[in-house]
Amino acid sequence: MKTNENIKDDLYILILMTFSLPIISQLKFYPFHNTFRVSFSSAVFLFFLLWVKKIPLVSYGIAIGTSTVVFRITLDYIFKSGFQFYNDFLLHFPAFFYYLVFSYLLYIIKINNFHNRPLLIGIIATFVDITSSTTELLIRFLVLKNSISAYTLGLIFIIAITRSFFVLGFFNIIKLNEARTIVKEKEEKNRYMFLLISNLYAESIQLKKSLSYAENITRNCYNLYERLQNNHSDFNSKKLSQELLNIAGQVHEIKKDNQRIYAGLSKIILSEDSKDYMNIIEIASIMIKTNRKYAASLGKKIEFLTDISSNIPELHSYTVMSIINNLVSNSVESIERNGIIKIYIHKTYSSIVFKVEDNGSGIPERKRELIFKPGYTTKYNELGEPSTGIGLSYVKEIVTNLKGKIFLNNEAKNKQTIFTIEIPIKSLVRRMT
């Protein structure tokens, strides 16, 4: 998905350059008093090429060179009296080779691998500019008989240095601002994670207290059971009622602790902090990495495939992860040894649609109505003990609370299990105030 976004960005740059650079090239002067011109378009051309990631740079040279020659010939046809296409073509076509050589040299040198070495970029860009200008001069010398002298080459050298380092200055300012923004975002994220961990630590203290009460209740109940079993003659209703009242008080204390813990965790999970919202591709990447490790720990070889729309806004990360990760981990567990898990995430007019598909053991038709009920499970450990069976019931409860729907499409013949979830977009995106 990231590659597709880069290609789209590169195509946008290509279209923008194709239409804008021929116009910018009209801001020109003729330093040698012949047909060779120096314009601002060369600096803009270099600046844009430094941002290209996927499309080969030579494609830009061909496109810009062609559009520049066509644009200049068209201008002459419109405004120049006594226009002759052949002579005008000979006058302008050498400019095509400037852009071609310029882009080709940057392409074979792989200029965009040196973004962290600005001085080297400046030196390379100067060399490329000199070579490209010299190539155009040679073609003009051969075709139009323009003269070439030491003065001409020296001036080209000075112009190349000026243009290259002028562009490099602007480029580095932008890269520096990007780096500062990234550092600031990381600092904010680290601070947020520290607060999150602190809050979780506070809740863990409450949970430890609740577990301690539960252990005491278990022990007291068992002691009471033994006394009732082994000493019927010592049965005292008043004493028994008092002990039962103490146990009820401890249960009530656990209930209050659990309510506090639930309230604290809900506040953390459902907070409106901007860092709780992430790009869906990042969320999917985290889930896949986690479940790939989970599959490896179970000795399974599973291929994860994704199909994610690029027009989805940032979603609440904890909510999406808690829902989809449950389904993906279930798919991992349902696959015996080798298999494929596919994750589809798409946006409709008013909803986000999530699909998790696997080719695991499948779910029998007679059990499809039971899978969302608390306690139901098809998973057992080596000792034959069942799991808690709360995963899918939890997912359904969360989806229902978000005013969404969950469906199961199970193809027993192909051993394919597909869970589809539809949730209104407004339930997952940041609320605007």
Protein Blocks (a to p, Z undefined) as FASTA:
>chain_A
ZZmmmmmmmmmmmmmmmmmmmmmmmmccdfkopabdcdfklmmmmmmmmmpmklcfklmm
mmmmmmmmmmmmmmmmmmmghiafklmmmmmmmmmmmmmmmmmmmmmnommlmmmmmklm
mmmmmmmmmmmmmmmmmmmmmmnopacdfklmmmmmmmmmmmmmmmmmmmmmmmmmmmmm
mmmmmmmmmmmmmmmmmmmmmmmmmmmmmmmmmmmmmmmmmmmmmmmmmmmmlpcfklmm
mmmmmmmmmmmmmmmmmmmmmmmmmmmmmpcbfklpccfklmmmmmmmmmmmmmmmnopa
cdddddddfkbccddfklmmmmmmmmmmmmmmmpmkbccddddddddfkbccdddddfbe
bpafklmmmmmpghiacbdcfkopacehlmmmmmmmmmmmnopacdddddfklopacddd
dddfklmmccdZZ
